[in-house]
Amino acid sequence: MTETVLDLILKSARPLPEVSGQKSSPTAEREAEDQPERQPPVKVTREPFAKVELSWLTTYRSVLGRVYSARSRLWHYLLIKTRHGQRQTRVTNDDAAELGLTKQSKMRELRCLEKAGLIATHMNGNRAPLVSVLLPNTNDVTKAIPPNRNDVDFEQE
């Protein structure tokens, strides 16, 4: 008997898996054994956040000074400069002037942030303080931060 080209193609083709979900070929069974079972994807829940650029704190300080208090501007500045607590930074008087703070207000706000447990400062004589950011473990940071005189909407307990 002579075989046609179509018959040769059909003989050499691999069988298709069954629709019911069971694999019929031995190679398909080996492939299934080699691959681990897939776990359902883990849903990652993230807290909402706001992105604050450094230029907003320095360039637009006259406008944002009404929105962000001096302590908030300094806290955001420290978060940016320390890369969210990954490294330490010195806060000079020039840095404070960029944020619209005097050297006295810089030290006052650093002491308040340190008292709240958000930063650790290291003073070395007359040099600028070396600041480390300590990220809080709790979600409610506002209770730890002492209020400014200018904060109107802060709830005191």
BAFI-3210 file (N, C-alpha, C; in Angstrom, 3 decimals, decimal comma, padded with zeros to 6 digits):
// residues 157
n [1|2|3|4|5|6|7|8|9|10|11|12|13|14|15|16|17|18|19|20|21|22|23|24|25|26|27|28|29|30|31|32|33|34|35|36|37|38|39|40|41|42|43|44|45|46|47|48|49|50|51|52|53|54|55|56|57|58|59|60|61|62|63|64|65|66|67|68|69|70|71|72|73|74|75|76|77|78|79|80|81|82|83|84|85|86|87|88|89|90|91|92|93|94|95|96|97|98|99|100|101|102|103|104|105|106|107|108|109|110|111|112|113|114|115|116|117|118|119|120|121|122|123|124|125|126|127|128|129|130|131|132|133|134|135|136|137|138|139|140|141|142|143|144|145|146|147|148|149|150|151|152|153|154|155|156|157]
n.u [000,831|000,404|001,379|-000,003|001,058|-000,317|-001,109|001,401|002,110|000,121|000,739|003,224|002,651|002,163|-000,112|-002,951|-003,667|-006,305|-009,505|-010,715|-008,919|-007,147|-003,998|-002,845|-000,555|002,704|004,884|003,741|002,890|005,333|006,317|004,504|005,160|007,711|007,326|006,649|003,739|001,570|001,276|-001,434|-001,576|-000,130|-001,791|-000,778|-001,072|-000,944|-000,184|-001,762|000,010|001,750|003,577|006,242|008,118|011,512|011,981|009,531|009,537|011,611|011,761|009,115|008,500|007,320|004,674|003,909|004,486|002,296|000,789|002,361|003,765|006,687|007,907|006,881|007,917|010,659|010,731|009,908|012,010|014,160|013,431|013,733|016,469|017,809|017,090|014,761|015,600|017,828|020,410|022,627|022,466|023,733|022,332|022,561|022,811|022,400|020,892|018,599|017,842|017,087|014,711|013,247|013,702|015,071|018,250|017,729|015,053|015,409|016,908|015,055|012,895|014,183|014,732|012,095|011,242|013,033|012,289|009,815|010,548|011,133|013,493|017,076|019,616|022,998|025,285|028,266|030,287|030,572|029,689|027,349|024,311|024,230|021,935|019,753|017,123|014,453|012,269|008,878|007,090|004,417|001,167|-000,044|001,267|000,801|000,029|002,379|003,856|004,540|002,302|002,429|002,298|000,929|-000,617|-003,826|-005,783|-005,011|-005,615|-005,774|-005,046]
n.v [-001,177|002,187|005,016|008,128|011,555|012,943|010,885|010,158|012,472|012,572|010,259|010,896|013,028|014,282|013,062|014,962|016,451|015,313|016,846|016,858|017,454|015,552|014,261|012,464|011,549|010,060|011,812|014,242|013,653|013,340|015,954|017,287|016,218|017,232|019,966|022,056|022,254|024,961|027,674|029,576|033,062|035,435|037,971|041,198|043,606|047,026|049,966|053,096|055,830|058,965|060,744|062,864|065,346|066,502|069,042|070,264|070,787|072,583|074,549|075,521|076,491|078,772|078,703|076,081|076,186|076,946|074,704|072,430|071,916|073,151|071,016|068,846|069,363|069,092|066,397|065,005|065,798|064,548|061,864|061,628|062,293|060,335|058,092|056,684|055,805|054,207|055,164|057,493|061,070|064,420|067,339|070,411|073,982|075,352|073,499|073,540|076,193|076,082|074,750|076,642|077,086|078,328|078,121|077,691|076,818|074,516|072,878|072,707|071,340|068,969|067,937|067,472|065,525|063,530|063,035|061,956|059,531|059,068|059,709|059,475|061,362|062,455|064,345|066,119|068,026|071,250|070,588|069,863|068,158|064,596|062,549|059,810|058,021|056,476|054,198|053,960|051,242|051,118|051,870|054,206|057,029|059,634|060,026|059,858|062,074|065,228|068,023|070,939|074,469|075,672|073,729|073,027|071,049|068,906|066,293|066,429|064,434]
n.w [000,000|-000,682|001,026|001,681|001,740|003,676|005,433|006,470|007,855|009,791|011,265|012,358|014,001|017,324|019,794|020,817|023,999|026,164|026,454|028,906|030,867|031,699|030,963|028,209|026,953|027,479|027,580|028,250|030,809|032,111|031,904|033,523|035,991|036,386|036,785|039,518|041,656|041,134|043,271|044,602|043,691|045,887|047,491|047,764|050,123|050,345|052,151|051,632|050,135|049,848|047,465|047,944|046,626|046,807|045,795|046,164|048,855|049,179|047,053|046,792|049,313|050,453|049,660|050,383|053,032|054,397|054,210|054,949|058,093|059,864|061,112|059,689|057,133|057,693|058,540|056,198|054,550|055,845|055,500|052,731|052,352|053,868|052,597|053,403|055,957|055,456|055,522|057,228|057,760|057,699|059,056|058,072|058,758|056,406|054,950|056,524|056,111|053,437|053,717|054,947|057,633|060,688|062,434|065,098|065,084|063,617|065,382|067,475|066,244|065,505|068,046|068,919|067,074|067,763|070,394|069,911|068,961|066,321|065,075|065,536|066,950|066,708|068,286|067,710|069,060|067,684|065,203|062,537|063,382|063,245|061,757|062,128|060,748|062,345|061,564|062,396|063,975|064,278|062,919|063,587|063,755|064,382|067,003|068,354|067,649|068,885|068,944|066,774|067,386|065,372|064,209|063,449|063,133|064,717|066,904|070,295|073,104]
ca.u [000,000|001,133|000,890|-000,002|001,777|-001,189|-001,016|002,697|002,061|-000,735|001,450|004,334|002,157|001,891|-001,542|-003,356|-004,209|-007,760|-010,128|-011,179|-007,888|-006,189|-003,016|-002,791|000,746|003,704|005,737|002,993|002,895|006,664|006,414|003,708|005,883|008,869|006,927|005,978|002,371|001,520|000,559|-002,237|-000,793|-000,315|-002,247|-000,001|-001,817|-000,032|-000,790|-001,707|001,098|001,833|004,938|006,616|009,413|012,360|011,809|008,329|009,850|012,600|011,432|007,785|008,274|006,437|003,300|003,665|004,647|000,945|000,234|003,232|004,423|008,147|008,259|006,556|008,900|011,923|010,558|009,954|013,377|014,998|013,086|014,322|017,928|018,315|016,500|013,842|016,303|018,895|021,716|022,589|022,750|023,929|021,396|023,288|021,971|022,035|019,776|017,427|017,430|016,364|013,369|012,593|013,884|016,268|019,029|017,045|013,873|015,920|017,242|013,816|012,126|014,937|014,492|010,722|011,206|013,776|011,451|008,728|011,104|011,199|014,882|018,128|020,615|024,305|025,961|029,716|030,803|029,842|029,325|025,919|023,893|024,114|020,573|019,310|015,663|013,966|010,906|008,009|006,461|002,970|000,533|-000,544|002,425|000,387|-000,045|003,731|004,439|003,927|001,721|002,938|001,317|000,171|-001,479|-005,204|-006,616|-004,414|-006,452|-005,003|-005,703]
ca.v [000,000|003,452|005,990|009,508|012,517|013,261|009,776|010,253|013,606|012,187|009,278|011,509|014,063|013,845|013,151|016,115|016,066|015,261|018,094|016,731|017,874|014,479|014,197|011,075|011,116|009,885|013,004|015,272|013,280|013,666|017,406|017,677|015,814|018,102|021,293|022,039|022,755|026,415|028,202|030,745|034,275|036,097|039,338|042,109|044,815|048,120|051,152|054,223|056,745|060,157|061,022|064,253|065,596|067,419|070,402|070,843|071,250|073,658|075,616|076,068|076,522|079,870|078,246|074,871|076,471|077,011|073,352|071,591|072,596|073,048|069,657|067,958|069,588|068,499|064,945|064,546|066,026|063,484|060,610|061,641|062,306|059,085|057,004|055,995|055,211|053,292|055,744|058,677|062,324|065,612|068,418|071,670|075,180|075,658|072,610|074,049|077,434|075,690|074,345|077,779|076,982|078,923|077,082|077,393|075,985|073,206|072,095|072,456|070,302|067,713|067,416|066,949|064,264|062,540|062,704|061,107|058,232|058,928|059,863|059,486|062,350|062,345|065,644|066,027|069,386|072,277|070,103|069,640|066,868|063,424|062,076|058,506|057,890|055,228|054,052|053,396|049,954|051,243|052,613|055,474|057,823|060,973|060,111|059,968|063,359|066,320|068,970|072,295|075,480|076,050|072,635|073,300|069,852|067,831|065,910|066,212|063,483]
ca.w [000,000|-000,702|002,011|001,202|002,597|004,800|006,368|007,143|008,806|010,905|012,083|013,089|014,923|018,690|020,118|021,610|025,307|026,218|026,888|030,279|031,799|031,897|029,885|027,795|026,453|028,533|027,696|028,970|032,220|032,654|032,030|034,680|037,189|036,556|037,234|040,821|041,639|041,274|044,423|044,212|043,910|047,172|047,305|048,597|050,475|050,666|052,716|050,706|050,432|049,002|047,051|048,151|046,016|047,552|045,270|046,753|050,214|049,152|046,108|047,037|050,762|050,850|049,452|051,163|054,460|054,963|054,190|055,763|059,202|059,824|061,509|058,568|056,078|058,135|058,555|054,804|054,077|056,414|054,833|051,396|052,425|054,437|051,809|054,323|057,080|055,062|055,826|058,084|057,070|058,530|058,779|058,265|058,810|055,024|054,627|057,229|055,450|052,224|054,140|055,582|059,080|061,274|063,125|066,361|064,819|063,183|066,574|068,219|065,548|065,627|069,409|068,977|066,330|068,549|071,552|069,409|068,606|064,871|064,633|066,551|066,562|067,343|068,252|067,850|069,205|066,940|063,866|062,296|063,948|062,393|062,007|061,629|060,809|062,931|061,068|063,442|063,696|064,366|061,831|064,090|064,139|064,785|068,460|068,886|067,295|069,620|067,993|066,621|067,775|064,189|063,768|063,890|063,105|065,497|068,052|071,528|074,011]
c.u [000,874|000,504|000,976|000,769|000,955|-001,137|000,301|002,715|001,235|-000,061|002,542|003,870|001,899|000,407|-001,819|-003,870|-005,730|-008,297|-010,500|-010,125|-006,873|-005,270|-002,794|-001,399|001,746|004,616|005,032|002,958|004,238|006,833|005,642|004,416|007,074|008,501|006,244|004,563|002,400|000,685|-000,317|-001,443|-001,145|-000,708|-001,501|-000,854|-000,815|-000,844|-000,753|-000,595|001,018|003,294|005,191|008,002|010,183|012,190|010,552|008,625|010,786|012,163|010,115|007,489|007,370|004,973|002,993|003,889|003,313|000,313|001,027|003,837|005,931|008,592|007,983|007,555|010,229|011,842|010,622|011,353|014,304|014,694|013,728|015,837|018,509|017,822|015,675|014,586|017,439|020,282|021,527|022,893|022,972|022,928|022,109|022,302|021,554|020,877|018,487|016,923|016,690|014,920|012,603|012,688|015,130|017,042|018,391|015,827|014,286|016,198|015,989|013,023|012,854|014,734|013,087|010,604|011,947|012,965|010,297|009,222|011,214|012,615|015,802|019,183|021,892|025,009|027,446|030,278|029,933|029,445|027,816|025,523|023,784|022,793|020,364|017,801|015,323|012,515|010,043|007,385|004,944|002,446|000,092|000,616|001,998|000,282|001,335|004,344|003,766|003,431|002,496|001,882|000,414|-000,749|-002,884|-005,978|-006,040|-005,268|-005,569|-005,781|-005,607]
c.v [001,239|004,411|007,386|010,384|012,847|012,157|009,820|011,370|013,222|011,162|009,921|012,564|013,465|013,945|014,364|015,655|016,115|016,548|018,040|017,146|016,795|014,406|012,743|010,630|010,980|011,105|014,115|014,961|013,582|015,167|017,888|017,318|016,731|019,475|021,191|022,604|024,264|026,786|029,357|032,017|034,934|037,542|040,230|043,339|045,872|049,267|052,270|055,186|057,934|060,417|062,521|064,446|066,625|068,852|071,054|071,428|072,453|074,827|076,300|076,224|077,660|079,468|077,062|075,070|076,585|075,626|072,432|072,420|072,410|071,629|068,671|068,121|068,952|066,973|064,386|064,706|064,921|062,133|060,525|061,508|061,003|057,866|056,073|055,199|054,290|053,853|056,971|059,913|063,426|066,674|069,722|072,830|075,610|074,775|073,116|075,334|077,135|075,303|075,480|077,748|077,752|077,826|076,725|076,494|074,599|072,336|071,760|071,320|068,963|067,097|066,820|065,620|063,156|062,096|061,785|059,725|058,000|059,036|059,688|060,473|062,103|063,682|065,423|067,449|070,388|071,832|069,926|068,267|065,788|062,736|060,714|058,447|056,513|055,079|053,388|052,090|050,054|052,040|053,996|056,297|059,157|061,113|060,297|061,339|064,453|067,396|070,283|073,261|075,815|074,951|072,821|072,003|068,688|067,556|065,660|065,295|063,957]
c.w [000,000|000,290|001,414|002,177|003,824|005,851|007,135|008,180|010,018|011,813|012,929|014,097|016,297|018,974|021,002|022,962|025,287|026,811|028,363|031,298|032,081|030,700|029,527|027,389|027,598|028,676|028,458|030,459|032,860|032,846|033,252|035,974|037,449|037,099|038,583|040,680|041,853|042,488|043,946|044,513|045,241|046,904|048,296|048,853|050,902|051,250|051,676|051,117|049,494|048,701|047,219|047,575|046,829|047,073|045,827|048,126|050,209|048,266|046,453|048,522|051,193|050,691|050,354|052,653|055,154|055,049|055,111|056,882|059,067|060,163|060,379|057,435|056,438|058,113|057,140|054,216|054,573|055,774|053,459|051,484|052,969|053,668|052,690|055,391|056,724|055,368|056,713|057,247|058,096|058,098|059,108|058,357|057,401|054,559|055,272|056,572|054,147|052,535|054,791|057,092|059,507|061,987|064,463|066,128|064,327|064,396|067,376|067,564|065,584|067,008|069,535|068,244|067,075|069,760|071,144|069,004|067,110|064,335|065,830|066,062|067,342|067,159|068,493|067,878|068,473|065,535|063,759|062,834|062,876|062,744|061,363|061,777|061,349|062,497|062,122|063,000|063,705|063,193|062,281|064,630|064,721|066,299|069,077|068,635|068,107|068,651|067,929|067,123|066,594|063,696|064,334|064,055|063,906|066,720|069,264|072,439|075,429]
res [m|t|e|t|v|l|d|l|i|l|k|s|a|r|p|l|p|e|v|s|g|q|k|s|s|p|t|a|e|r|e|a|e|d|q|p|e|r|q|p|p|v|k|v|t|r|e|p|f|a|k|v|e|l|s|w|l|t|t|y|r|s|v|l|g|r|v|y|s|a|r|s|r|l|w|h|y|l|l|i|k|t|r|h|g|q|r|q|t|r|v|t|n|d|d|a|a|e|l|g|l|t|k|q|s|k|m|r|e|l|r|c|l|e|k|a|g|l|i|a|t|h|m|n|g|n|r|a|p|l|v|s|v|l|l|p|n|t|n|d|v|t|k|a|i|p|p|n|r|n|d|v|d|f|e|q|e]
***
